[in-house]
Amino acid sequence: MSNRLEHVSAGFAIASITGCASLKGLTTEETLAKTLGMLAGSFVGSRTPDWIEPPVGFNHWGPAHSRRMAGVLALYVGALAPIVNDELAATSRACFEWDRELASQGRPFLANVCWLLGLLFQGLAGFAQAFPVAYATHLGMDQATRKSDLPW
């Protein structure tokens, strides 16, 4: 039976592999923010099914572990995730442009706020990209576990 560490490790590995292509063309700070967002998204995504339905009894594989949830995730990854990721990345780039513009105008406080918002939106883009992939990895690992291997 898959344990917590295996879920987190597999979710991180698969989400990292799928996220590497989206780092192309980003600046160093954007890459760092998106990578940290992907780390957080892969951890949270790989643990969420067990947070919703703790593995302590017969109802462990309920709706949060169902094939229906896998279908919803597949729909999100296929249709909505690219749109969400693109919108968050575009907002991040706009914040970085405002940062440079405000810094050139001699408004350092507002420039720093825009810079931080740019990092936040880039991190959210990474989170939104990694979360469903890690969640789906958790579901796949649980489907590979035979019910006869469960302790109850």
Buried (B, 14 or more C-beta within 10 A) or exposed (E): EBEEEEBBBBBBBBBBEBBEEBBEEBEEEBBBBBBBBBBBBBBBBBBBBBEEBEBEEEEBBEEBBBEEBBEBBEEBBEEEBEEBBEEBBEBBBBBBEBBEEBBEEEEEEBBEBBBEBBBBBBBBBBBBBBBBBBBBBBBEBBEEEEEEEEEE
